[in-house]
Amino acid sequence: MSKKDRVSETPATAFLRAHKVAFTEHPYDYLEHGGAQHSAQVLGFDPFTVVKTLVMEDEKARPLIVLMHGNRTVSTKNLARQVGAKSVQPCKPEVANRHSGYLVGGTSPFGTRKEMPVYIEETILALPRICINGGRRGYLVGIDPKVCVDLLGAKAVNCALEE
Protein backbone atom coordinates (compact mmCIF):
# COMPACT_ATOMS: atom_id res chain seq x y z
CA MET A 1 0.00 0.00 0.00
CA SER A 2 1.54 3.33 -0.99
CA LYS A 3 1.58 6.24 1.43
CA LYS A 4 -1.04 8.14 -0.55
CA ASP A 5 -3.45 5.17 -0.33
CA ARG A 6 -3.32 5.09 3.44
CA VAL A 7 -6.37 6.35 5.25
CA SER A 8 -4.47 7.57 8.27
CA GLU A 9 -1.03 7.35 9.82
CA THR A 10 -1.26 7.26 13.58
CA PRO A 11 1.07 6.02 16.32
CA ALA A 12 -0.99 2.79 16.19
CA THR A 13 -0.57 2.20 12.45
CA ALA A 14 3.12 3.18 12.65
CA PHE A 15 3.52 0.57 15.42
CA LEU A 16 1.73 -2.11 13.35
CA ARG A 17 3.76 -1.29 10.23
CA ALA A 18 7.04 -1.32 12.22
CA HIS A 19 6.14 -4.83 13.45
CA LYS A 20 5.15 -5.91 9.91
CA VAL A 21 1.53 -6.63 10.89
CA ALA A 22 -0.91 -6.94 8.00
CA PHE A 23 -4.07 -4.94 8.64
CA THR A 24 -7.07 -3.60 6.79
CA GLU A 25 -8.32 -0.03 7.20
CA HIS A 26 -11.95 0.81 7.97
CA PRO A 27 -12.79 4.53 8.20
CA TYR A 28 -16.30 5.57 9.23
CA ASP A 29 -18.19 8.70 10.29
CA TYR A 30 -17.49 9.05 14.00
CA LEU A 31 -20.48 9.62 16.29
CA GLU A 32 -19.87 11.11 19.76
CA HIS A 33 -20.76 8.40 22.33
CA GLY A 34 -21.63 5.99 19.48
CA GLY A 35 -18.92 3.56 20.51
CA ALA A 36 -18.20 0.16 19.04
CA GLN A 37 -21.89 -0.54 18.43
CA HIS A 38 -22.12 2.48 16.08
CA SER A 39 -18.93 1.65 14.18
CA ALA A 40 -20.04 -1.99 13.78
CA GLN A 41 -23.42 -0.88 12.47
CA VAL A 42 -22.13 1.62 9.89
CA LEU A 43 -19.35 -0.71 8.72
CA GLY A 44 -21.62 -3.77 8.59
CA PHE A 45 -19.62 -5.77 11.15
CA ASP A 46 -20.85 -7.99 13.96
CA PRO A 47 -20.36 -5.90 17.16
CA PHE A 48 -18.93 -9.04 18.81
CA THR A 49 -15.93 -8.74 16.42
CA VAL A 50 -15.43 -5.00 16.94
CA VAL A 51 -13.17 -4.66 19.96
CA LYS A 52 -13.16 -1.61 22.19
CA THR A 53 -10.00 -0.41 23.95
CA LEU A 54 -10.78 0.68 27.51
CA VAL A 55 -8.31 2.47 29.75
CA MET A 56 -8.99 1.59 33.37
CA GLU A 57 -7.15 1.94 36.65
CA ASP A 58 -6.76 -0.04 39.84
CA GLU A 59 -7.24 1.21 43.40
CA LYS A 60 -3.74 2.75 43.33
CA ALA A 61 -4.57 4.65 40.10
CA ARG A 62 -2.25 2.39 38.07
CA PRO A 63 -3.54 2.32 34.47
CA LEU A 64 -4.32 -0.79 32.47
CA ILE A 65 -5.95 -1.53 29.13
CA VAL A 66 -8.87 -3.90 28.67
CA LEU A 67 -9.87 -5.15 25.22
CA MET A 68 -13.56 -6.08 25.15
CA HIS A 69 -16.16 -7.09 22.56
CA GLY A 70 -18.12 -4.11 21.27
CA ASN A 71 -21.41 -5.53 22.55
CA ARG A 72 -20.18 -6.54 26.01
CA THR A 73 -19.26 -4.65 29.17
CA VAL A 74 -16.48 -5.35 31.64
CA SER A 75 -17.25 -6.90 35.01
CA THR A 76 -14.80 -4.77 36.99
CA LYS A 77 -15.21 -7.10 39.97
CA ASN A 78 -14.19 -10.17 37.93
CA LEU A 79 -11.40 -8.23 36.24
CA ALA A 80 -9.97 -6.96 39.55
CA ARG A 81 -9.91 -10.48 40.96
CA GLN A 82 -8.11 -11.83 37.87
CA VAL A 83 -5.47 -9.08 37.74
CA GLY A 84 -4.77 -9.14 41.48
CA ALA A 85 -6.25 -5.73 42.29
CA LYS A 86 -8.67 -4.74 45.04
CA SER A 87 -10.75 -2.80 42.53
CA VAL A 88 -10.72 -1.62 38.92
CA GLN A 89 -12.65 1.26 37.42
CA PRO A 90 -12.68 3.21 34.15
CA CYS A 91 -10.36 6.22 34.07
CA LYS A 92 -11.86 9.66 33.63
CA PRO A 93 -11.59 10.59 29.92
CA GLU A 94 -8.87 13.22 30.47
CA VAL A 95 -6.80 10.71 32.50
CA ALA A 96 -7.29 8.01 29.85
CA ASN A 97 -6.18 10.50 27.17
CA ARG A 98 -3.04 11.35 29.17
CA HIS A 99 -2.07 7.69 29.68
CA SER A 100 -2.76 6.53 26.12
CA GLY A 101 -1.87 9.61 24.10
CA TYR A 102 -5.16 9.17 22.23
CA LEU A 103 -8.54 10.86 22.57
CA VAL A 104 -11.26 8.70 24.11
CA GLY A 105 -13.23 7.32 21.17
CA GLY A 106 -9.99 6.92 19.25
CA THR A 107 -7.93 4.89 21.72
CA SER A 108 -5.83 2.09 20.30
CA PRO A 109 -3.86 -0.40 22.39
CA PHE A 110 -0.98 -0.01 19.90
CA GLY A 111 1.51 2.85 20.12
CA THR A 112 0.31 4.21 23.46
CA ARG A 113 2.19 7.05 25.12
CA LYS A 114 2.66 5.05 28.32
CA GLU A 115 3.28 1.31 28.45
CA MET A 116 0.42 -0.33 30.32
CA PRO A 117 -0.53 -3.94 31.03
CA VAL A 118 -3.09 -5.18 28.49
CA TYR A 119 -5.87 -7.65 29.24
CA ILE A 120 -8.01 -9.21 26.52
CA GLU A 121 -11.36 -10.94 26.95
CA GLU A 122 -10.44 -14.57 26.24
CA THR A 123 -13.29 -15.16 23.75
CA ILE A 124 -11.81 -12.46 21.48
CA LEU A 125 -8.81 -14.73 20.89
CA ALA A 126 -11.09 -17.39 19.37
CA LEU A 127 -12.13 -15.00 16.56
CA PRO A 128 -10.31 -15.24 13.20
CA ARG A 129 -10.23 -11.41 12.81
CA ILE A 130 -11.18 -8.38 14.82
CA CYS A 131 -11.59 -4.69 14.13
CA ILE A 132 -9.99 -2.43 16.73
CA ASN A 133 -9.34 1.29 16.91
CA GLY A 134 -6.53 2.44 14.65
CA GLY A 135 -5.57 5.48 16.70
CA ARG A 136 -8.12 8.13 15.86
CA ARG A 137 -11.86 8.62 16.04
CA GLY A 138 -13.69 7.13 13.07
CA TYR A 139 -10.95 4.68 12.13
CA LEU A 140 -10.71 0.94 12.79
CA VAL A 141 -8.09 -1.56 11.66
CA GLY A 142 -8.75 -5.23 10.99
CA ILE A 143 -6.18 -7.63 12.46
CA ASP A 144 -5.71 -11.15 13.78
CA PRO A 145 -6.50 -10.89 17.52
CA LYS A 146 -3.37 -12.92 18.37
CA VAL A 147 -1.36 -9.80 17.42
CA CYS A 148 -2.52 -8.35 20.76
CA VAL A 149 -0.88 -11.22 22.63
CA ASP A 150 2.23 -11.38 20.45
CA LEU A 151 3.03 -7.64 20.39
CA LEU A 152 1.39 -6.29 23.56
CA GLY A 153 1.75 -9.28 25.85
CA ALA A 154 -2.03 -9.16 26.39
CA LYS A 155 -3.19 -11.59 29.05
CA ALA A 156 -6.50 -13.43 28.58
CA VAL A 157 -9.19 -12.70 31.18
CA ASN A 158 -12.82 -13.73 31.56
CA CYS A 159 -14.75 -10.61 32.55
CA ALA A 160 -17.40 -10.03 29.84
CA LEU A 161 -20.99 -9.15 30.72
CA GLU A 162 -23.82 -9.01 28.17
CA GLU A 163 -24.95 -5.44 27.48
C-alpha positions in Angstrom: 0.0 0.0 0.0 1.5 3.3 -1.0 1.6 6.2 1.4 -1.0 8.1 -0.6 -3.5 5.2 -0.3 -3.3 5.1 3.4 -6.4 6.3 5.2 -4.5 7.6 8.3 -1.0 7.3 9.8 -1.3 7.3 13.6 1.1 6.0 16.3 -1.0 2.8 16.2 -0.6 2.2 12.4 3.1 3.2 12.6 3.5 0.6 15.4 1.7 -2.1 13.4 3.8 -1.3 10.2 7.0 -1.3 12.2 6.1 -4.8 13.4 5.1 -5.9 9.9 1.5 -6.6 10.9 -0.9 -6.9 8.0 -4.1 -4.9 8.6 -7.1 -3.6 6.8 -8.3 0.0 7.2 -11.9 0.8 8.0 -12.8 4.5 8.2 -16.3 5.6 9.2 -18.2 8.7 10.3 -17.5 9.1 14.0 -20.5 9.6 16.3 -19.9 11.1 19.8 -20.8 8.4 22.3 -21.6 6.0 19.5 -18.9 3.6 20.5 -18.2 0.2 19.0 -21.9 -0.5 18.4 -22.1 2.5 16.1 -18.9 1.7 14.2 -20.0 -2.0 13.8 -23.4 -0.9 12.5 -22.1 1.6 9.9 -19.4 -0.7 8.7 -21.6 -3.8 8.6 -19.6 -5.8 11.1 -20.8 -8.0 14.0 -20.4 -5.9 17.2 -18.9 -9.0 18.8 -15.9 -8.7 16.4 -15.4 -5.0 16.9 -13.2 -4.7 20.0 -13.2 -1.6 22.2 -10.0 -0.4 24.0 -10.8 0.7 27.5 -8.3 2.5 29.8 -9.0 1.6 33.4 -7.2 1.9 36.7 -6.8 0.0 39.8 -7.2 1.2 43.4 -3.7 2.7 43.3 -4.6 4.6 40.1 -2.3 2.4 38.1 -3.5 2.3 34.5 -4.3 -0.8 32.5 -6.0 -1.5 29.1 -8.9 -3.9 28.7 -9.9 -5.2 25.2 -13.6 -6.1 25.2 -16.2 -7.1 22.6 -18.1 -4.1 21.3 -21.4 -5.5 22.5 -20.2 -6.5 26.0 -19.3 -4.7 29.2 -16.5 -5.4 31.6 -17.2 -6.9 35.0 -14.8 -4.8 37.0 -15.2 -7.1 40.0 -14.2 -10.2 37.9 -11.4 -8.2 36.2 -10.0 -7.0 39.5 -9.9 -10.5 41.0 -8.1 -11.8 37.9 -5.5 -9.1 37.7 -4.8 -9.1 41.5 -6.2 -5.7 42.3 -8.7 -4.7 45.0 -10.8 -2.8 42.5 -10.7 -1.6 38.9 -12.7 1.3 37.4 -12.7 3.2 34.1 -10.4 6.2 34.1 -11.9 9.7 33.6 -11.6 10.6 29.9 -8.9 13.2 30.5 -6.8 10.7 32.5 -7.3 8.0 29.8 -6.2 10.5 27.2 -3.0 11.4 29.2 -2.1 7.7 29.7 -2.8 6.5 26.1 -1.9 9.6 24.1 -5.2 9.2 22.2 -8.5 10.9 22.6 -11.3 8.7 24.1 -13.2 7.3 21.2 -10.0 6.9 19.2 -7.9 4.9 21.7 -5.8 2.1 20.3 -3.9 -0.4 22.4 -1.0 0.0 19.9 1.5 2.8 20.1 0.3 4.2 23.5 2.2 7.0 25.1 2.7 5.1 28.3 3.3 1.3 28.4 0.4 -0.3 30.3 -0.5 -3.9 31.0 -3.1 -5.2 28.5 -5.9 -7.6 29.2 -8.0 -9.2 26.5 -11.4 -10.9 26.9 -10.4 -14.6 26.2 -13.3 -15.2 23.8 -11.8 -12.5 21.5 -8.8 -14.7 20.9 -11.1 -17.4 19.4 -12.1 -15.0 16.6 -10.3 -15.2 13.2 -10.2 -11.4 12.8 -11.2 -8.4 14.8 -11.6 -4.7 14.1 -10.0 -2.4 16.7 -9.3 1.3 16.9 -6.5 2.4 14.7 -5.6 5.5 16.7 -8.1 8.1 15.9 -11.9 8.6 16.0 -13.7 7.1 13.1 -11.0 4.7 12.1 -10.7 0.9 12.8 -8.1 -1.6 11.7 -8.8 -5.2 11.0 -6.2 -7.6 12.5 -5.7 -11.1 13.8 -6.5 -10.9 17.5 -3.4 -12.9 18.4 -1.4 -9.8 17.4 -2.5 -8.3 20.8 -0.9 -11.2 22.6 2.2 -11.4 20.5 3.0 -7.6 20.4 1.4 -6.3 23.6 1.7 -9.3 25.9 -2.0 -9.2 26.4 -3.2 -11.6 29.1 -6.5 -13.4 28.6 -9.2 -12.7 31.2 -12.8 -13.7 31.6 -14.8 -10.6 32.5 -17.4 -10.0 29.8 -21.0 -9.2 30.7 -23.8 -9.0 28.2 -24.9 -5.4 27.5 
